[in-house]
């Protein structure tokens, strides 16, 4: 399967309240999923990287 992932993150102030989001698109089926989150005191860089990490976590098998 082939996926495309689009991510973004930002905050108001540095540090300040911020958020991140990602769009994960399955290029074989056309299915799309949006994930998002935030933090009350963060930086722009943290939110940008969090969006990437949270997206990649969806592709890692979890053991419970």
CHARMM internal coordinates of N, CA and C (Angstrom, degrees):
IC EDIT
DIST 1 N 1 CA 1.4356
DIST 1 CA 1 C 1.5263
ANGL 1 N 1 CA 1 C 109.27
DIST 1 C 2 N 1.3014
ANGL 1 CA 1 C 2 N 115.13
DIHE 1 N 1 CA 1 C 2 N 150.10
DIST 2 N 2 CA 1.4558
ANGL 1 C 2 N 2 CA 121.90
DIHE 1 CA 1 C 2 N 2 CA 178.19
DIST 2 CA 2 C 1.5263
ANGL 2 N 2 CA 2 C 108.86
DIHE 1 C 2 N 2 CA 2 C -117.80
DIST 2 C 3 N 1.3203
ANGL 2 CA 2 C 3 N 115.86
DIHE 2 N 2 CA 2 C 3 N 134.80
DIST 3 N 3 CA 1.4564
ANGL 2 C 3 N 3 CA 122.09
DIHE 2 CA 2 C 3 N 3 CA 179.47
DIST 3 CA 3 C 1.5204
ANGL 3 N 3 CA 3 C 110.02
DIHE 2 C 3 N 3 CA 3 C -125.02
DIST 3 C 4 N 1.3198
ANGL 3 CA 3 C 4 N 115.81
DIHE 3 N 3 CA 3 C 4 N 149.85
DIST 4 N 4 CA 1.4560
ANGL 3 C 4 N 4 CA 122.59
DIHE 3 CA 3 C 4 N 4 CA 167.13
DIST 4 CA 4 C 1.5134
ANGL 4 N 4 CA 4 C 106.77
DIHE 3 C 4 N 4 CA 4 C -119.16
DIST 4 C 5 N 1.3312
ANGL 4 CA 4 C 5 N 115.86
DIHE 4 N 4 CA 4 C 5 N 137.25
DIST 5 N 5 CA 1.4529
ANGL 4 C 5 N 5 CA 121.45
DIHE 4 CA 4 C 5 N 5 CA -178.32
DIST 5 CA 5 C 1.5234
ANGL 5 N 5 CA 5 C 108.24
DIHE 4 C 5 N 5 CA 5 C -125.71
DIST 5 C 6 N 1.3306
ANGL 5 CA 5 C 6 N 115.28
DIHE 5 N 5 CA 5 C 6 N 127.69
DIST 6 N 6 CA 1.4588
ANGL 5 C 6 N 6 CA 122.23
DIHE 5 CA 5 C 6 N 6 CA 177.19
DIST 6 CA 6 C 1.5234
ANGL 6 N 6 CA 6 C 107.69
DIHE 5 C 6 N 6 CA 6 C -116.15
DIST 6 C 7 N 1.3313
ANGL 6 CA 6 C 7 N 117.41
DIHE 6 N 6 CA 6 C 7 N 127.51
DIST 7 N 7 CA 1.4589
ANGL 6 C 7 N 7 CA 120.69
DIHE 6 CA 6 C 7 N 7 CA -176.00
DIST 7 CA 7 C 1.5270
ANGL 7 N 7 CA 7 C 111.09
DIHE 6 C 7 N 7 CA 7 C -128.64
DIST 7 C 8 N 1.3412
ANGL 7 CA 7 C 8 N 114.92
DIHE 7 N 7 CA 7 C 8 N 157.15
DIST 8 N 8 CA 1.4558
ANGL 7 C 8 N 8 CA 120.45
DIHE 7 CA 7 C 8 N 8 CA 173.34
DIST 8 CA 8 C 1.5197
ANGL 8 N 8 CA 8 C 108.51
DIHE 7 C 8 N 8 CA 8 C -159.63
DIST 8 C 9 N 1.3162
ANGL 8 CA 8 C 9 N 115.29
DIHE 8 N 8 CA 8 C 9 N 155.91
DIST 9 N 9 CA 1.4486
ANGL 8 C 9 N 9 CA 121.78
DIHE 8 CA 8 C 9 N 9 CA 176.66
DIST 9 CA 9 C 1.5137
ANGL 9 N 9 CA 9 C 109.47
DIHE 8 C 9 N 9 CA 9 C -155.86
DIST 9 C 10 N 1.3226
ANGL 9 CA 9 C 10 N 116.16
DIHE 9 N 9 CA 9 C 10 N 152.54
DIST 10 N 10 CA 1.4627
ANGL 9 C 10 N 10 CA 120.12
DIHE 9 CA 9 C 10 N 10 CA 178.87
DIST 10 CA 10 C 1.5185
ANGL 10 N 10 CA 10 C 109.56
DIHE 9 C 10 N 10 CA 10 C -160.29
DIST 10 C 11 N 1.3250
ANGL 10 CA 10 C 11 N 115.04
DIHE 10 N 10 CA 10 C 11 N 171.95
DIST 11 N 11 CA 1.4528
ANGL 10 C 11 N 11 CA 119.77
DIHE 10 CA 10 C 11 N 11 CA 174.06
DIST 11 CA 11 C 1.5247
ANGL 11 N 11 CA 11 C 109.02
DIHE 10 C 11 N 11 CA 11 C -150.64
DIST 11 C 12 N 1.3101
ANGL 11 CA 11 C 12 N 114.88
DIHE 11 N 11 CA 11 C 12 N 161.48
DIST 12 N 12 CA 1.4676
ANGL 11 C 12 N 12 CA 121.98
DIHE 11 CA 11 C 12 N 12 CA 177.61
DIST 12 CA 12 C 1.5231
ANGL 12 N 12 CA 12 C 106.09
DIHE 11 C 12 N 12 CA 12 C -104.53
DIST 12 C 13 N 1.3238
ANGL 12 CA 12 C 13 N 115.84
DIHE 12 N 12 CA 12 C 13 N 111.45
DIST 13 N 13 CA 1.4547
ANGL 12 C 13 N 13 CA 120.62
DIHE 12 CA 12 C 13 N 13 CA -170.37
DIST 13 CA 13 C 1.5136
ANGL 13 N 13 CA 13 C 108.07
DIHE 12 C 13 N 13 CA 13 C 86.60
DIST 13 C 14 N 1.3069
ANGL 13 CA 13 C 14 N 116.79
DIHE 13 N 13 CA 13 C 14 N 168.13
DIST 14 N 14 CA 1.4617
ANGL 13 C 14 N 14 CA 119.39
DIHE 13 CA 13 C 14 N 14 CA -178.19
DIST 14 CA 14 C 1.5234
ANGL 14 N 14 CA 14 C 108.98
DIHE 13 C 14 N 14 CA 14 C -148.39
DIST 14 C 15 N 1.3288
ANGL 14 CA 14 C 15 N 119.87
DIHE 14 N 14 CA 14 C 15 N 87.57
DIST 15 N 15 CA 1.4613
ANGL 14 C 15 N 15 CA 126.25
DIHE 14 CA 14 C 15 N 15 CA 10.22
DIST 15 CA 15 C 1.5292
ANGL 15 N 15 CA 15 C 112.22
DIHE 14 C 15 N 15 CA 15 C -84.43
DIST 15 C 16 N 1.3218
ANGL 15 CA 15 C 16 N 113.16
DIHE 15 N 15 CA 15 C 16 N 164.54
DIST 16 N 16 CA 1.4455
ANGL 15 C 16 N 16 CA 121.43
DIHE 15 CA 15 C 16 N 16 CA 178.69
DIST 16 CA 16 C 1.5091
ANGL 16 N 16 CA 16 C 109.79
DIHE 15 C 16 N 16 CA 16 C -176.72
DIST 16 C 17 N 1.3380
ANGL 16 CA 16 C 17 N 118.12
DIHE 16 N 16 CA 16 C 17 N -173.12
DIST 17 N 17 CA 1.4623
ANGL 16 C 17 N 17 CA 120.61
DIHE 16 CA 16 C 17 N 17 CA 177.85
DIST 17 CA 17 C 1.5285
ANGL 17 N 17 CA 17 C 109.85
DIHE 16 C 17 N 17 CA 17 C -68.43
DIST 17 C 18 N 1.3209
ANGL 17 CA 17 C 18 N 115.90
DIHE 17 N 17 CA 17 C 18 N 138.29
DIST 18 N 18 CA 1.4587
ANGL 17 C 18 N 18 CA 118.93
DIHE 17 CA 17 C 18 N 18 CA -178.05
DIST 18 CA 18 C 1.5099
ANGL 18 N 18 CA 18 C 112.92
DIHE 17 C 18 N 18 CA 18 C -147.61
DIST 18 C 19 N 1.3114
ANGL 18 CA 18 C 19 N 114.68
DIHE 18 N 18 CA 18 C 19 N 172.23
DIST 19 N 19 CA 1.4605
ANGL 18 C 19 N 19 CA 120.71
DIHE 18 CA 18 C 19 N 19 CA 179.40
DIST 19 CA 19 C 1.5116
ANGL 19 N 19 CA 19 C 111.66
DIHE 18 C 19 N 19 CA 19 C -149.19
DIST 19 C 20 N 1.3079
ANGL 19 CA 19 C 20 N 114.40
DIHE 19 N 19 CA 19 C 20 N 164.95
DIST 20 N 20 CA 1.4551
ANGL 19 C 20 N 20 CA 121.76
DIHE 19 CA 19 C 20 N 20 CA 178.00
DIST 20 CA 20 C 1.5226
ANGL 20 N 20 CA 20 C 108.50
DIHE 19 C 20 N 20 CA 20 C -140.91
DIST 20 C 21 N 1.3205
ANGL 20 CA 20 C 21 N 115.94
DIHE 20 N 20 CA 20 C 21 N 157.86
DIST 21 N 21 CA 1.4636
ANGL 20 C 21 N 21 CA 121.12
DIHE 20 CA 20 C 21 N 21 CA 176.65
DIST 21 CA 21 C 1.5191
ANGL 21 N 21 CA 21 C 109.28
DIHE 20 C 21 N 21 CA 21 C -154.61
DIST 21 C 22 N 1.3218
ANGL 21 CA 21 C 22 N 114.59
DIHE 21 N 21 CA 21 C 22 N 157.62
DIST 22 N 22 CA 1.4609
ANGL 21 C 22 N 22 CA 120.42
DIHE 21 CA 21 C 22 N 22 CA 176.69
DIST 22 CA 22 C 1.5217
ANGL 22 N 22 CA 22 C 109.40
DIHE 21 C 22 N 22 CA 22 C -146.78
DIST 22 C 23 N 1.3011
ANGL 22 CA 22 C 23 N 115.30
DIHE 22 N 22 CA 22 C 23 N 142.18
DIST 23 N 23 CA 1.4601
ANGL 22 C 23 N 23 CA 123.04
DIHE 22 CA 22 C 23 N 23 CA 172.92
DIST 23 CA 23 C 1.5221
ANGL 23 N 23 CA 23 C 106.73
DIHE 22 C 23 N 23 CA 23 C -110.64
DIST 23 C 24 N 1.3347
ANGL 23 CA 23 C 24 N 116.65
DIHE 23 N 23 CA 23 C 24 N 120.79
DIST 24 N 24 CA 1.4618
ANGL 23 C 24 N 24 CA 122.11
DIHE 23 CA 23 C 24 N 24 CA 179.00
DIST 24 CA 24 C 1.5215
ANGL 24 N 24 CA 24 C 107.36
DIHE 23 C 24 N 24 CA 24 C -109.96
DIST 24 C 25 N 1.3136
ANGL 24 CA 24 C 25 N 116.52
DIHE 24 N 24 CA 24 C 25 N 119.66
DIST 25 N 25 CA 1.4606
ANGL 24 C 25 N 25 CA 120.93
DIHE 24 CA 24 C 25 N 25 CA -176.69
DIST 25 CA 25 C 1.5250
ANGL 25 N 25 CA 25 C 109.95
DIHE 24 C 25 N 25 CA 25 C -117.03
DIST 25 C 26 N 1.3465
ANGL 25 CA 25 C 26 N 115.61
DIHE 25 N 25 CA 25 C 26 N 125.19
DIST 26 N 26 CA 1.4574
ANGL 25 C 26 N 26 CA 122.12
DIHE 25 CA 25 C 26 N 26 CA 173.22
DIST 26 CA 26 C 1.5229
ANGL 26 N 26 CA 26 C 106.92
DIHE 25 C 26 N 26 CA 26 C -81.57
DIST 26 C 27 N 1.3096
ANGL 26 CA 26 C 27 N 116.93
DIHE 26 N 26 CA 26 C 27 N 111.32
DIST 27 N 27 CA 1.4565
ANGL 26 C 27 N 27 CA 121.09
DIHE 26 CA 26 C 27 N 27 CA -174.59
DIST 27 CA 27 C 1.5272
ANGL 27 N 27 CA 27 C 111.99
DIHE 26 C 27 N 27 CA 27 C -72.53
DIST 27 C 28 N 1.3349
ANGL 27 CA 27 C 28 N 118.53
DIHE 27 N 27 CA 27 C 28 N -19.41
DIST 28 N 28 CA 1.4596
ANGL 27 C 28 N 28 CA 121.81
DIHE 27 CA 27 C 28 N 28 CA 179.43
DIST 28 CA 28 C 1.5247
ANGL 28 N 28 CA 28 C 112.03
DIHE 27 C 28 N 28 CA 28 C -79.14
DIST 28 C 29 N 1.3410
ANGL 28 CA 28 C 29 N 116.39
DIHE 28 N 28 CA 28 C 29 N -37.23
DIST 29 N 29 CA 1.4612
ANGL 28 C 29 N 29 CA 119.99
DIHE 28 CA 28 C 29 N 29 CA -175.76
DIST 29 CA 29 C 1.5284
ANGL 29 N 29 CA 29 C 113.29
DIHE 28 C 29 N 29 CA 29 C -108.49
DIST 29 C 30 N 1.3174
ANGL 29 CA 29 C 30 N 116.89
DIHE 29 N 29 CA 29 C 30 N -17.81
DIST 30 N 30 CA 1.4516
ANGL 29 C 30 N 30 CA 120.64
DIHE 29 CA 29 C 30 N 30 CA -176.25
DIST 30 CA 30 C 1.5192
ANGL 30 N 30 CA 30 C 113.42
DIHE 29 C 30 N 30 CA 30 C 84.19
DIST 30 C 31 N 1.3390
ANGL 30 CA 30 C 31 N 117.43
DIHE 30 N 30 CA 30 C 31 N -2.89
DIST 31 N 31 CA 1.4640
ANGL 30 C 31 N 31 CA 120.88
DIHE 30 CA 30 C 31 N 31 CA 178.59
DIST 31 CA 31 C 1.5204
ANGL 31 N 31 CA 31 C 110.45
DIHE 30 C 31 N 31 CA 31 C -65.02
DIST 31 C 32 N 1.3416
ANGL 31 CA 31 C 32 N 115.68
DIHE 31 N 31 CA 31 C 32 N 144.10
DIST 32 N 32 CA 1.4538
ANGL 31 C 32 N 32 CA 121.64
DIHE 31 CA 31 C 32 N 32 CA 178.57
DIST 32 CA 32 C 1.5220
ANGL 32 N 32 CA 32 C 109.97
DIHE 31 C 32 N 32 CA 32 C -128.93
DIST 32 C 33 N 1.3236
ANGL 32 CA 32 C 33 N 115.24
DIHE 32 N 32 CA 32 C 33 N 146.98
DIST 33 N 33 CA 1.4639
ANGL 32 C 33 N 33 CA 121.76
DIHE 32 CA 32 C 33 N 33 CA 175.98
DIST 33 CA 33 C 1.5211
ANGL 33 N 33 CA 33 C 107.90
DIHE 32 C 33 N 33 CA 33 C -135.08
DIST 33 C 34 N 1.3147
ANGL 33 CA 33 C 34 N 116.87
DIHE 33 N 33 CA 33 C 34 N 137.52
DIST 34 N 34 CA 1.4635
ANGL 33 C 34 N 34 CA 122.35
DIHE 33 CA 33 C 34 N 34 CA 175.98
DIST 34 CA 34 C 1.5207
ANGL 34 N 34 CA 34 C 108.05
DIHE 33 C 34 N 34 CA 34 C -112.47
DIST 34 C 35 N 1.3367
ANGL 34 CA 34 C 35 N 115.56
DIHE 34 N 34 CA 34 C 35 N 131.99
DIST 35 N 35 CA 1.4595
ANGL 34 C 35 N 35 CA 121.16
DIHE 34 CA 34 C 35 N 35 CA 172.75
DIST 35 CA 35 C 1.5253
ANGL 35 N 35 CA 35 C 106.90
DIHE 34 C 35 N 35 CA 35 C -122.39
DIST 35 C 36 N 1.3350
ANGL 35 CA 35 C 36 N 116.31
DIHE 35 N 35 CA 35 C 36 N 151.71
DIST 36 N 36 CA 1.4596
ANGL 35 C 36 N 36 CA 119.25
DIHE 35 CA 35 C 36 N 36 CA -177.44
DIST 36 CA 36 C 1.5110
ANGL 36 N 36 CA 36 C 110.20
DIHE 35 C 36 N 36 CA 36 C -158.55
DIST 36 C 37 N 1.3249
ANGL 36 CA 36 C 37 N 115.42
DIHE 36 N 36 CA 36 C 37 N 163.76
DIST 37 N 37 CA 1.4462
ANGL 36 C 37 N 37 CA 120.83
DIHE 36 CA 36 C 37 N 37 CA 178.00
DIST 37 CA 37 C 1.5117
ANGL 37 N 37 CA 37 C 110.04
DIHE 36 C 37 N 37 CA 37 C -173.36
DIST 37 C 38 N 1.3171
ANGL 37 CA 37 C 38 N 115.74
DIHE 37 N 37 CA 37 C 38 N -173.96
DIST 38 N 38 CA 1.4495
ANGL 37 C 38 N 38 CA 119.12
DIHE 37 CA 37 C 38 N 38 CA -179.26
DIST 38 CA 38 C 1.5084
ANGL 38 N 38 CA 38 C 112.01
DIHE 37 C 38 N 38 CA 38 C -167.91
DIST 38 C 39 N 1.3363
ANGL 38 CA 38 C 39 N 114.15
DIHE 38 N 38 CA 38 C 39 N -179.31
DIST 39 N 39 CA 1.4464
ANGL 38 C 39 N 39 CA 121.55
DIHE 38 CA 38 C 39 N 39 CA -179.30
DIST 39 CA 39 C 1.5264
ANGL 39 N 39 CA 39 C 107.38
DIHE 38 C 39 N 39 CA 39 C -150.33
DIST 39 C 40 N 1.3080
ANGL 39 CA 39 C 40 N 116.90
DIHE 39 N 39 CA 39 C 40 N 145.40
DIST 40 N 40 CA 1.4619
ANGL 39 C 40 N 40 CA 119.67
DIHE 39 CA 39 C 40 N 40 CA -176.75
DIST 40 CA 40 C 1.5238
ANGL 40 N 40 CA 40 C 113.34
DIHE 39 C 40 N 40 CA 40 C -77.08
DIST 40 C 41 N 1.3202
ANGL 40 CA 40 C 41 N 118.01
DIHE 40 N 40 CA 40 C 41 N -23.67
DIST 41 N 41 CA 1.4685
ANGL 40 C 41 N 41 CA 120.98
DIHE 40 CA 40 C 41 N 41 CA 178.23
DIST 41 CA 41 C 1.5241
ANGL 41 N 41 CA 41 C 108.13
DIHE 40 C 41 N 41 CA 41 C -141.69
DIST 41 C 42 N 1.3264
ANGL 41 CA 41 C 42 N 115.92
DIHE 41 N 41 CA 41 C 42 N 104.01
DIST 42 N 42 CA 1.4506
ANGL 41 C 42 N 42 CA 120.38
DIHE 41 CA 41 C 42 N 42 CA -173.72
DIST 42 CA 42 C 1.5225
ANGL 42 N 42 CA 42 C 109.58
DIHE 41 C 42 N 42 CA 42 C -151.01
DIST 42 C 43 N 1.3240
ANGL 42 CA 42 C 43 N 116.16
DIHE 42 N 42 CA 42 C 43 N -174.05
DIST 43 N 43 CA 1.4668
ANGL 42 C 43 N 43 CA 121.84
DIHE 42 CA 42 C 43 N 43 CA 175.30
DIST 43 CA 43 C 1.5220
ANGL 43 N 43 CA 43 C 109.32
DIHE 42 C 43 N 43 CA 43 C -124.05
DIST 43 C 44 N 1.3049
ANGL 43 CA 43 C 44 N 115.61
DIHE 43 N 43 CA 43 C 44 N 163.00
DIST 44 N 44 CA 1.4542
ANGL 43 C 44 N 44 CA 121.32
DIHE 43 CA 43 C 44 N 44 CA 177.88
DIST 44 CA 44 C 1.5294
ANGL 44 N 44 CA 44 C 110.89
DIHE 43 C 44 N 44 CA 44 C -58.31
DIST 44 C 45 N 1.3210
ANGL 44 CA 44 C 45 N 116.92
DIHE 44 N 44 CA 44 C 45 N -45.15
DIST 45 N 45 CA 1.4661
ANGL 44 C 45 N 45 CA 120.17
DIHE 44 CA 44 C 45 N 45 CA -178.16
DIST 45 CA 45 C 1.5267
ANGL 45 N 45 CA 45 C 111.70
DIHE 44 C 45 N 45 CA 45 C -61.60
DIST 45 C 46 N 1.3230
ANGL 45 CA 45 C 46 N 116.68
DIHE 45 N 45 CA 45 C 46 N -41.14
DIST 46 N 46 CA 1.4651
ANGL 45 C 46 N 46 CA 119.72
DIHE 45 CA 45 C 46 N 46 CA 179.09
DIST 46 CA 46 C 1.5191
ANGL 46 N 46 CA 46 C 110.79
DIHE 45 C 46 N 46 CA 46 C -62.92
DIST 46 C 47 N 1.3145
ANGL 46 CA 46 C 47 N 117.92
DIHE 46 N 46 CA 46 C 47 N -42.47
DIST 47 N 47 CA 1.4598
ANGL 46 C 47 N 47 CA 120.70
DIHE 46 CA 46 C 47 N 47 CA -179.45
DIST 47 CA 47 C 1.5299
ANGL 47 N 47 CA 47 C 111.09
DIHE 46 C 47 N 47 CA 47 C -67.93
DIST 47 C 48 N 1.3161
ANGL 47 CA 47 C 48 N 118.17
DIHE 47 N 47 CA 47 C 48 N -39.49
DIST 48 N 48 CA 1.4739
ANGL 47 C 48 N 48 CA 121.20
DIHE 47 CA 47 C 48 N 48 CA 176.95
DIST 48 CA 48 C 1.5311
ANGL 48 N 48 CA 48 C 110.46
DIHE 47 C 48 N 48 CA 48 C -60.12
DIST 48 C 49 N 1.3315
ANGL 48 CA 48 C 49 N 116.67
DIHE 48 N 48 CA 48 C 49 N -47.39
DIST 49 N 49 CA 1.4684
ANGL 48 C 49 N 49 CA 120.52
DIHE 48 CA 48 C 49 N 49 CA -178.60
DIST 49 CA 49 C 1.5217
ANGL 49 N 49 CA 49 C 112.24
DIHE 48 C 49 N 49 CA 49 C -71.30
DIST 49 C 50 N 1.3243
ANGL 49 CA 49 C 50 N 117.43
DIHE 49 N 49 CA 49 C 50 N -33.87
DIST 50 N 50 CA 1.4671
ANGL 49 C 50 N 50 CA 120.63
DIHE 49 CA 49 C 50 N 50 CA 178.13
DIST 50 CA 50 C 1.5226
ANGL 50 N 50 CA 50 C 110.47
DIHE 49 C 50 N 50 CA 50 C -62.09
DIST 50 C 51 N 1.3177
ANGL 50 CA 50 C 51 N 117.58
DIHE 50 N 50 CA 50 C 51 N -40.62
DIST 51 N 51 CA 1.4618
ANGL 50 C 51 N 51 CA 120.63
DIHE 50 CA 50 C 51 N 51 CA 178.57
DIST 51 CA 51 C 1.5263
ANGL 51 N 51 CA 51 C 110.99
DIHE 50 C 51 N 51 CA 51 C -59.53
DIST 51 C 52 N 1.3116
ANGL 51 CA 51 C 52 N 116.51
DIHE 51 N 51 CA 51 C 52 N -41.53
DIST 52 N 52 CA 1.4718
ANGL 51 C 52 N 52 CA 120.60
DIHE 51 CA 51 C 52 N 52 CA 178.56
DIST 52 CA 52 C 1.5216
ANGL 52 N 52 CA 52 C 110.68
DIHE 51 C 52 N 52 CA 52 C -66.51
DIST 52 C 53 N 1.3281
ANGL 52 CA 52 C 53 N 116.57
DIHE 52 N 52 CA 52 C 53 N -48.95
DIST 53 N 53 CA 1.4614
ANGL 52 C 53 N 53 CA 120.05
DIHE 52 CA 52 C 53 N 53 CA -177.45
DIST 53 CA 53 C 1.5236
ANGL 53 N 53 CA 53 C 112.64
DIHE 52 C 53 N 53 CA 53 C -62.68
DIST 53 C 54 N 1.3228
ANGL 53 CA 53 C 54 N 117.34
DIHE 53 N 53 CA 53 C 54 N -43.85
DIST 54 N 54 CA 1.4684
ANGL 53 C 54 N 54 CA 120.56
DIHE 53 CA 53 C 54 N 54 CA 179.85
DIST 54 CA 54 C 1.5244
ANGL 54 N 54 CA 54 C 111.22
DIHE 53 C 54 N 54 CA 54 C -63.68
DIST 54 C 55 N 1.3214
ANGL 54 CA 54 C 55 N 116.80
DIHE 54 N 54 CA 54 C 55 N -34.76
DIST 55 N 55 CA 1.4668
ANGL 54 C 55 N 55 CA 120.46
DIHE 54 CA 54 C 55 N 55 CA 177.18
DIST 55 CA 55 C 1.5237
ANGL 55 N 55 CA 55 C 110.93
DIHE 54 C 55 N 55 CA 55 C -65.77
DIST 55 C 56 N 1.3160
ANGL 55 CA 55 C 56 N 115.94
DIHE 55 N 55 CA 55 C 56 N -47.01
DIST 56 N 56 CA 1.4654
ANGL 55 C 56 N 56 CA 119.77
DIHE 55 CA 55 C 56 N 56 CA -178.19
DIST 56 CA 56 C 1.5214
ANGL 56 N 56 CA 56 C 112.01
DIHE 55 C 56 N 56 CA 56 C -67.46
DIST 56 C 57 N 1.3263
ANGL 56 CA 56 C 57 N 117.52
DIHE 56 N 56 CA 56 C 57 N -29.99
DIST 57 N 57 CA 1.4613
ANGL 56 C 57 N 57 CA 120.77
DIHE 56 CA 56 C 57 N 57 CA 178.26
DIST 57 CA 57 C 1.5282
ANGL 57 N 57 CA 57 C 112.02
DIHE 56 C 57 N 57 CA 57 C -60.13
DIST 57 C 58 N 1.3184
ANGL 57 CA 57 C 58 N 117.93
DIHE 57 N 57 CA 57 C 58 N -27.17
DIST 58 N 58 CA 1.4672
ANGL 57 C 58 N 58 CA 121.28
DIHE 57 CA 57 C 58 N 58 CA 179.34
DIST 58 CA 58 C 1.5316
ANGL 58 N 58 CA 58 C 112.30
DIHE 57 C 58 N 58 CA 58 C -65.20
DIST 58 C 59 N 1.3283
ANGL 58 CA 58 C 59 N 116.64
DIHE 58 N 58 CA 58 C 59 N -18.80
DIST 59 N 59 CA 1.4559
ANGL 58 C 59 N 59 CA 120.83
DIHE 58 CA 58 C 59 N 59 CA -176.26
DIST 59 CA 59 C 1.5135
ANGL 59 N 59 CA 59 C 113.17
DIHE 58 C 59 N 59 CA 59 C -103.19
DIST 59 C 60 N 1.3343
ANGL 59 CA 59 C 60 N 117.31
DIHE 59 N 59 CA 59 C 60 N 3.65
DIST 60 N 60 CA 1.4622
ANGL 59 C 60 N 60 CA 122.42
DIHE 59 CA 59 C 60 N 60 CA -179.13
DIST 60 CA 60 C 1.5193
ANGL 60 N 60 CA 60 C 108.07
DIHE 59 C 60 N 60 CA 60 C -102.01
DIST 60 C 61 N 1.3414
ANGL 60 CA 60 C 61 N 116.98
DIHE 60 N 60 CA 60 C 61 N 127.11
DIST 61 N 61 CA 1.4778
ANGL 60 C 61 N 61 CA 118.50
DIHE 60 CA 60 C 61 N 61 CA 177.98
DIST 61 CA 61 C 1.5282
ANGL 61 N 61 CA 61 C 110.51
DIHE 60 C 61 N 61 CA 61 C -64.73
DIST 61 C 62 N 1.3290
ANGL 61 CA 61 C 62 N 116.06
DIHE 61 N 61 CA 61 C 62 N 138.96
DIST 62 N 62 CA 1.4634
ANGL 61 C 62 N 62 CA 121.73
DIHE 61 CA 61 C 62 N 62 CA 179.29
DIST 62 CA 62 C 1.5175
ANGL 62 N 62 CA 62 C 109.89
DIHE 61 C 62 N 62 CA 62 C -106.37
DIST 62 C 63 N 1.3227
ANGL 62 CA 62 C 63 N 115.82
DIHE 62 N 62 CA 62 C 63 N 134.09
DIST 63 N 63 CA 1.4709
ANGL 62 C 63 N 63 CA 119.24
DIHE 62 CA 62 C 63 N 63 CA 173.96
DIST 63 CA 63 C 1.5074
ANGL 63 N 63 CA 63 C 108.31
DIHE 62 C 63 N 63 CA 63 C -103.52
DIST 63 C 64 N 1.3073
ANGL 63 CA 63 C 64 N 116.35
DIHE 63 N 63 CA 63 C 64 N 137.80
DIST 64 N 64 CA 1.4752
ANGL 63 C 64 N 64 CA 120.25
DIHE 63 CA 63 C 64 N 64 CA -178.82
DIST 64 CA 64 C 1.4887
ANGL 64 N 64 CA 64 C 110.37
DIHE 63 C 64 N 64 CA 64 C -124.42
END
COOR INIT
IC SEED 1 N 1 CA 1 C
IC BUILD
